[in-house]
Amino acid sequence: MMNFHTERRKVVAGLGLTSLIGAVCTSVSAQTLLSENGNEIVETTAGKVRGSRSDGVYVFKGIPYGATTAGNARFMPPTPPRPWPGIRDALAYGPTAPQSNPAEAGGMDRVATGPAAERMRDFMQFLHGMAGDEPPMGEDCLVLNVWTASTSRDRKRPVMVYLHGGAFTTGSGSWPLYDGVGLAQRGDAVAVTLNHRLGALGFLNLAELGGEEYAKSGNVGMLDIVAALEWVRDNIEAFGGDPDRVLVYGSSGGASKTSTLLAMPSASGLFNRANLMSGALMSAASSDGAARTAERLLARLDIAPGDFRKLHDIPFATLASEAERVNAVPISSALAGAADPTQFMALMPVVDGDVLPSHPMEPVASPVGTDVPALVGYTREDMTMMMYGMPWFGTLDEDGLAGMATANFGEMGAEIHAAYRAERPDATPSAIASQFVTDRVMFMGSVGWAERRAEAEGAAPAYLYRFDFESAAMGGAFGAAHGGDIPFAMNNYNSSSMAGDRPENPQMAKIMSDTWVQFTETGNPNNPMIPEWEGYSADNRATMILDVPPRAETDPRGQIRELIAEAIAKPMA
């Protein structure tokens, strides 16, 4: 049995969740060249790239959209890639962004003992299968990947840019879970994934120590994504895509990043649709809080504040590992109560008044991205996966459940406990406790995001959904799981262990991918595969239940929603 302490990745995180970078060598017009030995060659603004062909799809991997971020470029905004002569092979994924081993650095293993440890070993094996064998880490990690059925300009295909999960500290666009062949095989979508700086290298706020030179350091990971979107704007037409129909979407941390982009002036106009899957971010870090995080990291590294520039010389593996330990409590433990998200997600975008002028949705919707139509939603058992390694999972009794209700909902815990038990009289205490977390974090987070968008004057609609299709992975232990909607939205369920094996998988994939592509095409998700889907408002609370078959509901679980909203409004003891 494998040792989960050696595993490097987590798929679950990212909860809560300005100057333009110079255009990339826009003097060269991007164009498609003739195929060479069956491989397509495309000219980008930085040089020609040679892709491969897989299952009828052209695949281009590891294309640089920015220069190296090592050395003096650490903590600095991204710069354009250095142009290359000749033809560059785009046949393999580029470097993985430096990141910690979450199992060692304060992740779920801190709470895993006894039977919980056995479950976590199985779970980490499962996650490793989804991540695959990733490329080595490196600071020359500003790379992206493109899948397209054709590079012909005879049709402009909608472009779907996926931002990977892993909060703001882990993950990669090279995971098999995010493979774009399934979307491109449809012949009407261009899929893009990317890597960007993470953790301390992407979100360490050194502005108070370094002044103007480091003013953007707390958000350079997000500025990397902006640079990637600028690359899409300048180059995607050469890959058969339409730069005027670009969706940015992602699950978990990818949803939090998408939410952040919607509040960033430098991202305005670079994408036309947004999709927040299980991780709609309402608030970013405050500048003061982010500065304290930097101070804690310097103390861990035994660096005096006045010598902070020594951070440029520390090996990235050391920096990533130590930064992960700055989190006050493990994410799974914190989520089981009502902890402040900054306790388990210390490194995240910061409201700096420039790159990110305000929180995405607190106290109201940022005015920056309200013109972009959005999908926002969650999965029915989103946080069961996160609770899987908790010591109480599978053994919790009713008294313990009552304590969990108080931890999550304060003085209203007893009333909410009774409401859940009435709703699900046969459910185990562990299942209901996990549902507490799902509903407090994901259900209410998605509803709250949609409510704030609906309240914004003249805003484009937000369409709310809940994903109910249960995954067969891990013996069905996670139900409608966190990330369980990804392989169906991306139409790659056959290549992802996340989907498991169910006969309804092809139908669920057609429902989801048709809807996601239709939304990218038009800004409206309605299509023949689903019932009529209205935009969300406090009057109708329209919600699409994505399942086989899908159904439209008005305010599903409204009583629970009202009770949790009342509990959240009360200060916790």
Salt bridges, closest charged atoms under 4 A:
GLU7 OE1 - HIS128 ND1 3.00
GLU36 OE2 - ARG50 NH2 2.61
ASP89 OD1 - ARG50 NH1 2.50
ASP109 OD2 - HIS5 ND1 3.40
GLU118 OE2 - ARG121 NH1 2.78
GLU134 OE2 - ARG9 NE 2.36
GLU139 OE1 - ARG74 NE 2.89
ASP188 OD1 - ARG186 NE 3.31
GLU213 OE1 - ARG309 NH2 3.23
ASP224 OD1 - ARG197 NH2 2.77
ASP234 OD1 - ARG233 NE 2.90
GLU237 OE2 - ARG153 NH1 3.79
GLU237 OE2 - LYS156 NZ 3.83
ASP242 OD2 - ARG245 NE 2.98
GLU322 OE1 - ARG300 NE 2.83
GLU324 OE2 - LYS10 NZ 3.63
ASP354 OD2 - LYS216 NZ 3.51
GLU362 OE1 - ARG452 NH1 3.21
GLU381 OE2 - ARG380 NE 2.63
ASP382 OD1 - HIS482 ND1 2.58
GLU398 OE2 - HIS417 NE2 2.91
GLU398 OE1 - ARG421 NH2 3.00
GLU411 OE2 - LYS570 NZ 3.66
GLU423 OE2 - ARG557 NE 2.79
ASP439 OD2 - ARG557 NH2 2.85
GLU451 OE2 - ARG541 NH1 2.69
ASP468 OD2 - ARG380 NH1 3.76
ASP468 OD1 - ARG466 NE 2.70
ASP468 OD2 - ARG551 NH2 3.59
GLU470 OE2 - ARG380 NH2 2.55
GLU504 OE1 - ARG502 NE 3.14
ASP514 OD1 - ARG186 NH1 2.70
ASP514 OD2 - LYS510 NZ 3.03
GLU521 OE2 - ARG155 NH2 3.44
GLU521 OE1 - ARG245 NH1 2.22
GLU553 OE2 - ARG551 NE 2.73
ASP555 OD1 - ARG561 NE 2.84
GLU562 OE2 - ARG561 NH2 3.73
